[in-house]
Amino acid sequence: MGATGATGNALLHSLLTLGTPVRALTRTPHRPIPGITGAHQPRVEVQYADATDPHSLRTAFKGASQLFLAMANSPVQVELETRVIDIAAHAGIGHIVKISAPAAEPDSPVAVSRGHHAVEEHLRASGLTRTILRPYAFMQNLLRLAPTVAQGVILGTTGDAPCNYIDCRDIGDVAAATLTRPDIAGGTYTLTGTEAVSYPELASRLTTLTGNQIRYVNLTPDELRDNLMHNAHMPTWLADHVTEIQQLAMTRPETPTTTVTDILGRPPRTLDAFLREHHAHFRR
């Protein structure tokens, strides 16, 4: 599920590279899936599925043995993901790989993470083989900073706290491994890149990369939340989420894990390589 999303699309490409037959589920099957062409047939089957439409899920899950479950964060995420799990179990799927969050705990200060914990517990109670992937911040989400970087600033509320980042393509590769290697299926894996980097350090690296002076402006949580709602036009729940995860970085120091290397036998992609690859997005 989520074949057009950042992690789902990365997984799709990883599975195709491995030569694994895959069914790509999307709410818009009439639209091209990024990077997928006719040359990938018949190893990829594109089919309609919508978590709000139980009939579409039952149809989409027929004949499948494993499911990758990644859905965009939303106020109804718990309801939708638990429904997906129940229908998948009834359809005979035996293994679900779920994208979760590092702080997926019942008392997490991050509301979305509490939701992920609830879904993890529902998946555990289903009796299915479950693999939980807990990636930190996606490098791809840094591209959303481009509008303010173009103005010479990065806004946040993390102070000097280092933050873990991971390239979605590495998440896709790890997910593919858990779907094709029974020896690592059923685990819980926290995923990071090679280093934890603070916003001030990120601003410094973007300054060097772009040749333009980029500075970090540290806001209070209320200031950041208001800015996200009024200038970035985020809904309240999403502005709260971004603020909460940034505050969590200050109260729980983030350090890289070796999980990606342990599973894939190679180091994860670096932040510097990602920034160089996408340098055009950050230039004025």
Stockholm file with secondary structure:
# STOCKHOLM 1.0

chainA/1-284         MGATGATGNALLHSLLTLGTPVRALTRTPHRPIPGITGAHQPRVEVQYADATDPHSLRTAFKGASQLFLAMANSPVQVELETRVIDIAAHAGIGHIVKISAPAAEPDSPVAVSRGHHAVEEHLRASGLTRTILRPYAFMQNLLRLAPTVAQGVILGTTGDAPCNYIDCRDIGDVAAATLTRPDIAGGTYTLTGTEAVSYPELASRLTTLTGNQIRYVNLTPDELRDNLMHNAHMPTWLADHVTEIQQLAMTRPETPTTTVTDILGRPPRTLDAFLREHHAHFRR
#=GR chainA/1-284 SS CCTTSHHHHHHHHHHHHHTCCEEEEESCTTSCCTTCCGGGTTTEEEEECCTTCHHHHHHHHTTCSEEEECCCCCTTHHHHHHHHHHHHHHHTCCEEEEECCTTCCTTCSSHHHHHHHHHHHHHHHHTSEEEEEEECEEGGGGGGGHHHHTTTEEEESCTTCCEEEECHHHHHHHHHHHHHCTTTTTCEEEECCSCEECHHHHHHHHHHHHSSCCEEEECCHHHHHHHHHHTSCCCHHHHHHHHHHHHHHHHSCCCCCSHHHHHHSSCCCCHHHHHHHTHHHHCC
#=GC SS_cons         CCTTSHHHHHHHHHHHHHTCCEEEEESCTTSCCTTCCGGGTTTEEEEECCTTCHHHHHHHHTTCSEEEECCCCCTTHHHHHHHHHHHHHHHTCCEEEEECCTTCCTTCSSHHHHHHHHHHHHHHHHTSEEEEEEECEEGGGGGGGHHHHTTTEEEESCTTCCEEEECHHHHHHHHHHHHHCTTTTTCEEEECCSCEECHHHHHHHHHHHHSSCCEEEECCHHHHHHHHHHTSCCCHHHHHHHHHHHHHHHHSCCCCCSHHHHHHSSCCCCHHHHHHHTHHHHCC
//
